[in-house]
Each structure stands twice: as structure tokens, then as C-alpha cells.
Amino acid sequence: MDRLLIIDSNALMYRAWHAISPLTAPNGEAVNAVYGFTSMLFKAIEYIKPTHIATAFDTKVKTFRHLMYPKYKAGRTTQPNEFYNQFSLVKKILNCLRIPIFEHDGFEADDIIGTLSNFTIQTHPNMEVVIASGDFDLLQLINPRVKVLIYQQGVTKMALYDEDACYERYGLEPSKLIDYKALVGDKSDNIPGAKGIGEKTALELLKQFDNLKRIYDLELDEQTMDYDNPIKISTKKLLKQYKNDVFISQELVTIKKNLELNINLDNCKFGLFNEAQIICLFEQLNFASLIRRIPKPQNASTNK
């Protein structure tokens, strides 16, 4: 079966930036994030053995989430210019490897990944999808043909999540992670959730009532409330008090799957790169160890 590897580029760049010690190319340019990103890319290729690869990037344009909720991701620390300047070099490496880059103003890389995954499973019945990231938010995309490869520590330790692994970690099916996150919020993204409702309570609510709609449409209605499984009075008060925040949070955490992208998976076939060209670039960057790790394609002979 063919396999599409989708790289959550911004997530891997941030992880590489923080995990790899300062490193400069012979010209003095900072390249630690570039080196770490490429190392993680090669490790994912070695492990997943994809026939196709695509990468997703954020853009600098504010997204629909910022417009919906201006406090979205407020308070995040801005990284030094040395970090942001490395994105162009990463894209140069991807271009040399003939790996397509997908971006869409107004949306995040997560939405691009969701769209690529959805497009693939709908149009290519014999293709699996593996998403490489460090962001557990992407676990909501898991289904029988979509898995998520999470980098857990540094740039080397990985864990592959399928439906069973997701349930083992959270006690919930992947699709229910949206409502779970809507209830508990997320400090890192400044998603409010329902203040006072923690992970344990959110898990209990979703196991008991299945989804947010049922909680709010039925269980908080005195006329239809399930008196055999009542919500605690204190929890009920919090749910009512923060109802607006909960449903805003639900929209914020839901990954889009229907962006208008120009997707042609034939262009994502991996292996159509010029090996001599990428070796030359790595030599310029003094990435000798990466030269030895240049992956061999699964579906095509590397062009010499």
C-alpha cells in the first residue's frame, strides 16, 4: 500500500530550534533548526518508508482563529530572528528533495494537514497517511487510515499513534478529542475552555454523555435531564457559566479538512530528486552527517 507522509513543518522547526544547540554554517548563518528539522525528516522517512511526502507551513498572515477570538495564542513568546530566518533554508532543502510545500493564508498548517489527509483518504483508497508532528492536537485526525507520528523528546524519540494508542492515552476516540479540548482549554494556545473543569471531569462527561451537544441540549435541560446519571451541581454551574467559551473553544480546536488547495499527489511522489544537488547543499552547510543519511525512495530510483 502507498503511504503519504505529511510533515507539520512549523512544529518540527520549533522542536529542532529548542532541541539542537547553536550551530552555524561556514558563512556564519544559524542552522541549528535546519539541521534538526532535516534530521527529523530523514528519521521519519526511514521509519515510515513513505511513497509520497508533503509538507505544511504556517504563513505570517493572521488566521480565521485570530479573527474569531483575538486572544488566540496571545502571550506566546516570539523567537529571535535567527530562528525565523532559517525557514527559507529549510524550504530550499525541501525543494532540492522535490518535496512539495503547502501554505494557505488565513489558515494554519494543521488545517492544511487536515485537508491533505481528508483528500487522500477520499480519493486514494489504497493510500495510508502518516502525519509527523510534535503536536498532540493532530490526534483528532486519526482514523483507520490516518496515523500520527509524535516526536516526544528532542529530535529522536518518536511514538506512532493509531486509534488504539489514542484511546490508551486519553480514554477517548480521536474524534472526541475536539470536545475534550473544548472543555479543558489549552493554555499554550490561550484557548479558554470552561474554567474549573479539568481533564478528569471532561473525560467523565464525554464518556457519560458522548459529546458537547448532548450535554448542553439534553443534560443541562431540567426537562430532559438524565436523573440516573446527573451532572454534579458544581460542574453544571461551570458548564452554564462558560458555555460561550466552550463552543468558541470547540471551533478554535477543530482542524479544517476542506481548504481549497491545489493537490496532486503525483507531485508528492518521493524520490525524484537529484542526489548530487542535495549533497552539494549539505556540503555548503557542513551537514556531513546528513549526507550519509539521505534516504532512498520507496517508489523510484534516485536521479543521479
C-alpha positions as CSV (number, residue, x, y, z in Angstrom):
1,M,0.0,0.0,0.0
2,D,1.2,3.5,-0.8
3,R,1.8,5.8,2.1
4,L,1.8,9.6,2.3
5,L,3.9,11.3,5.0
6,I,2.8,14.8,5.9
7,I,5.2,16.9,7.7
8,D,4.0,19.5,10.3
9,S,6.8,21.8,9.4
10,N,6.4,24.6,11.9
11,A,6.0,22.1,14.8
12,L,9.2,20.3,13.8
13,M,11.1,23.5,13.3
14,Y,10.2,24.7,16.8
15,R,11.2,21.4,18.3
16,A,14.5,21.5,16.4
17,W,15.2,25.1,17.4
18,H,14.9,24.2,21.1
19,A,16.5,20.8,21.0
20,I,19.6,21.5,18.9
21,S,22.5,23.5,20.3
22,P,23.5,26.7,18.5
23,L,25.0,25.7,15.1
24,T,26.3,27.8,12.3
25,A,27.1,27.2,8.7
26,P,30.6,28.2,7.3
27,N,29.2,31.6,6.3
28,G,28.1,32.2,9.9
29,E,24.4,31.7,9.3
30,A,22.4,30.0,12.1
31,V,21.3,26.5,11.0
32,N,20.5,24.5,14.2
33,A,16.8,24.4,13.4
34,V,17.5,23.5,9.8
35,Y,19.8,20.7,10.8
36,G,17.3,19.4,13.4
37,F,14.3,19.6,11.0
38,T,16.2,17.7,8.3
39,S,17.3,15.1,10.8
40,M,13.7,14.6,12.0
41,L,12.5,14.4,8.4
42,F,15.1,11.7,7.5
43,K,14.2,9.8,10.6
44,A,10.5,9.9,9.8
45,I,11.3,8.7,6.2
46,E,13.4,5.9,7.5
47,Y,10.7,4.8,9.9
48,I,7.6,5.3,7.9
49,K,9.0,4.4,4.4
50,P,6.6,6.7,2.5
51,T,6.0,6.6,-1.2
52,H,4.8,10.2,-1.1
53,I,5.7,13.2,1.1
54,A,4.1,16.7,1.5
55,T,4.9,19.5,3.9
56,A,2.7,22.1,5.5
57,F,3.7,25.5,6.8
58,D,2.0,28.4,8.6
59,T,2.2,31.8,7.0
60,K,2.6,35.2,8.7
61,V,-1.0,36.2,8.0
62,K,-3.4,36.1,10.9
63,T,-5.8,33.1,10.7
64,F,-9.5,32.9,11.0
65,R,-9.0,31.8,14.6
66,H,-7.4,35.1,15.5
67,L,-10.3,37.0,13.9
68,M,-12.8,34.8,15.8
69,Y,-11.0,35.1,19.1
70,P,-8.4,37.9,19.2
71,K,-6.8,36.4,22.3
72,Y,-5.9,33.2,20.4
73,K,-2.3,32.3,21.1
74,A,-1.8,35.6,22.9
75,G,1.2,35.7,25.1
76,R,3.3,33.3,23.1
77,T,7.0,34.2,23.2
78,T,8.4,35.5,19.9
79,Q,11.5,33.7,18.8
80,P,14.7,35.5,17.8
81,N,15.2,36.4,14.1
82,E,17.9,33.7,13.9
83,F,15.0,31.2,14.1
84,Y,12.7,32.7,11.6
85,N,15.5,33.3,9.1
86,Q,16.0,29.5,8.9
87,F,12.7,28.8,7.3
88,S,13.9,29.8,3.8
89,L,16.8,27.4,4.1
90,V,14.5,24.6,5.1
91,K,12.3,25.3,2.1
92,K,15.4,25.3,-0.1
93,I,16.3,21.8,1.2
94,L,12.7,20.6,0.6
95,N,12.8,22.0,-3.0
96,C,16.1,20.1,-3.6
97,L,14.4,16.9,-2.4
98,R,11.4,17.7,-4.6
99,I,9.0,17.6,-1.6
100,P,6.0,19.9,-2.2
101,I,5.3,22.8,0.2
102,F,1.7,23.7,1.1
103,E,0.7,27.0,2.6
104,H,-2.6,28.9,2.8
105,D,-3.0,32.4,4.2
106,G,-5.7,32.7,6.9
107,F,-5.2,29.1,8.0
108,E,-2.7,27.1,10.0
109,A,-0.5,24.2,9.0
110,D,-2.9,22.0,10.9
111,D,-5.7,22.9,8.6
112,I,-3.6,22.1,5.5
113,I,-2.7,18.8,7.1
114,G,-6.3,18.0,7.8
115,T,-7.2,18.9,4.2
116,L,-4.4,16.8,2.7
117,S,-5.3,13.8,4.9
118,N,-9.0,14.1,4.0
119,F,-8.3,14.5,0.3
120,T,-6.0,11.4,0.3
121,I,-8.4,9.0,2.1
122,Q,-11.3,10.1,-0.1
123,T,-9.5,10.0,-3.5
124,H,-6.9,7.3,-3.0
125,P,-8.3,4.2,-1.4
126,N,-5.0,2.3,-1.5
127,M,-3.0,5.0,0.3
128,E,-2.4,5.4,4.1
129,V,-1.5,8.7,5.7
130,V,1.1,9.4,8.5
131,I,1.4,12.9,10.0
132,A,4.7,13.7,11.6
133,S,4.5,16.4,14.3
134,G,5.1,17.3,17.9
135,D,1.6,18.5,18.4
136,F,-1.0,16.2,20.1
137,D,-3.8,18.3,18.7
138,L,-3.4,16.5,15.4
139,L,-4.6,13.2,17.0
140,Q,-8.2,14.3,16.3
141,L,-7.4,13.4,12.6
142,I,-6.7,9.7,13.3
143,N,-8.9,7.2,11.7
144,P,-8.3,3.6,10.3
145,R,-6.1,5.0,7.5
146,V,-4.5,8.0,9.3
147,K,-1.9,7.8,12.0
148,V,0.2,10.5,13.8
149,L,3.9,10.2,14.5
150,I,4.7,12.3,17.5
151,Y,8.2,13.5,18.3
152,Q,8.2,13.3,22.1
153,Q,11.7,14.3,23.2
154,G,14.3,16.2,21.3
155,V,14.6,15.1,17.6
156,T,15.0,11.4,18.1
157,K,12.3,9.8,20.3
158,M,9.0,9.1,18.4
159,A,5.7,7.4,19.1
160,L,3.2,6.3,16.4
161,Y,-0.4,6.9,17.4
162,D,-3.3,5.0,15.8
163,E,-6.8,4.7,17.2
164,D,-5.9,2.2,19.9
165,A,-2.9,4.3,21.1
166,C,-5.0,7.4,21.2
167,Y,-7.6,5.7,23.3
168,E,-4.9,4.3,25.6
169,R,-3.6,7.8,26.2
170,Y,-6.8,9.7,26.6
171,G,-9.5,7.2,27.1
172,L,-11.4,8.7,24.1
173,E,-11.8,8.1,20.4
174,P,-9.8,10.5,18.3
175,S,-12.9,12.4,17.1
176,K,-13.9,13.1,20.7
177,L,-10.7,15.0,21.4
178,I,-12.2,18.1,19.9
179,D,-14.9,18.3,22.6
180,Y,-12.4,17.3,25.3
181,K,-10.1,20.2,24.4
182,A,-13.1,22.5,24.1
183,L,-13.9,21.7,27.8
184,V,-10.4,21.8,29.3
185,G,-9.0,24.6,27.1
186,D,-5.3,24.9,26.2
187,K,-3.0,27.4,28.0
188,S,-0.3,27.1,25.3
189,D,-2.8,28.4,22.6
190,N,-4.8,30.5,25.1
191,I,-8.0,28.6,24.4
192,P,-10.4,29.3,27.3
193,G,-12.5,26.2,27.7
194,A,-14.6,26.0,30.8
195,K,-12.6,27.3,33.7
196,G,-12.7,24.9,36.7
197,I,-13.3,21.8,34.5
198,G,-10.2,19.7,34.4
199,E,-9.1,16.7,32.4
200,K,-10.7,14.1,34.7
201,T,-14.1,15.8,34.7
202,A,-14.1,16.4,31.0
203,L,-13.3,12.8,30.4
204,E,-16.1,11.6,32.7
205,L,-18.6,13.9,31.0
206,L,-17.7,12.7,27.5
207,K,-17.7,9.1,28.5
208,Q,-21.1,9.6,30.1
209,F,-22.8,11.8,27.6
210,D,-20.8,11.3,24.4
211,N,-20.5,14.9,23.1
212,L,-21.0,18.6,23.9
213,K,-24.2,18.8,22.0
214,R,-25.9,16.1,24.2
215,I,-24.5,17.7,27.4
216,Y,-25.9,21.1,26.5
217,D,-29.0,20.2,24.6
218,L,-30.2,17.5,26.9
219,E,-28.4,17.0,30.1
220,L,-28.4,20.7,31.2
221,D,-32.1,20.9,30.4
222,E,-34.1,20.3,33.5
223,Q,-37.0,18.8,31.5
224,T,-34.9,16.1,29.8
225,M,-32.1,15.6,32.3
226,D,-30.9,12.0,32.9
227,Y,-31.6,11.8,36.7
228,D,-29.9,8.4,36.8
229,N,-26.6,10.0,35.7
230,P,-26.8,13.6,36.9
231,I,-24.1,16.1,36.4
232,K,-22.7,17.4,39.6
233,I,-24.3,20.8,40.6
234,S,-20.9,22.5,40.7
235,T,-19.9,21.2,37.3
236,K,-23.3,22.1,35.9
237,K,-22.9,25.7,37.0
238,L,-19.4,25.9,35.4
239,L,-20.8,24.5,32.1
240,K,-23.6,27.0,32.0
241,Q,-21.3,29.9,33.1
242,Y,-18.7,29.2,30.4
243,K,-21.0,27.8,27.7
244,N,-19.9,30.5,25.2
245,D,-16.2,29.9,25.9
246,V,-16.7,26.2,25.4
247,F,-18.3,26.5,22.0
248,I,-15.8,29.1,20.9
249,S,-13.1,26.7,22.0
250,Q,-14.7,23.9,20.0
251,E,-14.4,26.0,16.8
252,L,-10.8,27.0,17.6
253,V,-9.6,23.5,18.2
254,T,-11.4,21.9,15.2
255,I,-9.0,21.3,12.4
256,K,-10.4,22.2,9.0
257,K,-10.4,19.5,6.3
258,N,-11.8,21.3,3.3
259,L,-9.4,24.1,2.3
260,E,-9.1,25.0,-1.4
261,L,-5.7,23.5,-2.1
262,N,-4.2,22.5,-5.4
263,I,-3.4,18.9,-4.5
264,N,-1.9,16.5,-7.0
265,L,-0.5,13.5,-5.1
266,D,1.6,12.5,-8.2
267,N,3.7,15.6,-7.4
268,C,4.2,14.2,-3.9
269,K,5.9,11.0,-5.1
270,F,9.2,10.8,-3.2
271,G,12.5,10.0,-4.8
272,L,12.5,12.2,-7.9
273,F,15.3,14.4,-6.6
274,N,18.9,14.9,-7.7
275,E,21.1,13.3,-5.1
276,A,24.2,15.2,-6.2
277,Q,22.3,18.5,-5.7
278,I,21.3,17.8,-2.2
279,I,24.8,16.5,-1.3
280,C,26.3,19.8,-2.7
281,L,23.9,21.8,-0.5
282,F,24.7,19.8,2.6
283,E,28.4,20.2,1.9
284,Q,27.9,24.0,1.8
285,L,26.1,23.8,5.2
286,N,28.7,21.5,6.7
287,F,26.0,18.8,7.3
288,A,28.3,15.9,6.7
289,S,26.4,13.5,8.9
290,L,23.2,14.2,7.0
291,I,24.8,13.3,3.7
292,R,25.2,9.7,5.0
293,R,21.5,9.6,5.9
294,I,20.0,10.8,2.6
295,P,17.1,8.4,2.2
296,K,16.5,6.1,-0.7
297,P,13.0,6.4,-2.2
298,Q,10.4,3.6,-1.9
299,N,8.9,4.0,-5.4
300,A,11.5,5.4,-7.7
301,S,15.2,5.4,-8.5
302,T,17.0,8.4,-7.3
303,N,18.1,10.6,-10.2
304,K,21.9,10.9,-10.3
